[in-house]
Amino acid sequence: MDKANLGTSFRQITPQKFSEQQLEKAKEKQSSRVVFFSLVFPEHSSAVSAYIEAVRELACELLDLLAEGLWVPDRSVFSRLIRDVDSDSIIRLNHYPPMPMLCQDKDSSPCNQNKVGFGEHSDPQILTILRSNDVGGLQISLNDGAWVPVTPDPATFCVNVGDLLQAMTNGRFVSVRHKALTNSYKSRMSMAYFAAPPPDARITVPPEMISPTKPALYKPFTWAEFKKAAFALRLGDSRLGLFRMECDEQVA
Ligand SMILES: O=C(O)CCC(=O)C(=O)O
């Protein structure tokens, strides 16, 4: 098991996008930690599809407002990527079972501290709409490196800026590093919708956001290129650094 993730993930891409080959592969993988949700819980797949529709709409509205707030004339410049039929958005369900306290240390330091359920990382996509049950565990990292717990509230969405949004806003919005901890008494469940563009979408900054005083920070890249780079790194590594412009390359 990946040490950075003690939880269980279920992953769904829209069912109609499965090829025969993918379906066969998914069936073979039913006992693995990553399974295709609609195959395992077919009776829930319409509820999941409705949920995905709703959170996608929410993500689009937020992105439109964000573009407006940044004075970008084309307010759907970001949301268009998610609305695209080939959008690579996914939903993941995480389950962090309670981890029993293993208090064997002789020294007096508390050894029942929460274990990492999902290691420190930023989300690579554009925006994440996260919902959880009433069990805490999510923490976000501030600029100074301090970790701040996010109060769990099943009636609230937590919205994470992803790496692509950081690139597309030329660093105005910064992707948030976060992690999830387990506890010793209650399961945490969370459900994350990762809004992503189509694989071949070119990730660039709207021209209005670039000026001589704010030159482009990142080279243009496609989501497929970014994913490939991300898979070659570890969960907690910073991926955007790979696409940063050198000083002499920065253009206004
Ligand atoms: O469970 C959580 O709150 C965090 C989940 C998360 O970071 C993820 O799925 O990428």
The ligand as a Tripos MOL2 file, in Angstrom:
@<TRIPOS>MOLECULE
LIG
   10     9     1     0     0
SMALL
NO_CHARGES

@<TRIPOS>ATOM
      1 O1        -10.1200   13.6990    2.2480 O.co2     1 LIG1
      2 C1         -9.7820   14.8430    2.0890 C.2       1 LIG1
      3 O2        -10.2920   15.7660    2.6770 O.co2     1 LIG1
      4 C2         -8.6990   15.1940    1.1140 C.3       1 LIG1
      5 C3         -8.8000   14.4490   -0.1660 C.3       1 LIG1
      6 C4         -7.7540   14.8560   -1.1370 C.2       1 LIG1
      7 O3         -6.9020   15.6560   -0.8870 O.2       1 LIG1
      8 C5         -7.7820   14.2590   -2.4680 C.2       1 LIG1
      9 O4         -8.6370   13.3880   -2.7370 O.co2     1 LIG1
     10 O5         -6.9340   14.6640   -3.2990 O.co2     1 LIG1
@<TRIPOS>BOND
     1     1     2 2
     2     2     3 1
     3     2     4 1
     4     4     5 1
     5     5     6 1
     6     6     7 2
     7     6     8 1
     8     8     9 2
     9     8    10 1
@<TRIPOS>SUBSTRUCTURE
     1 LIG1         1 GROUP 0 **** ****
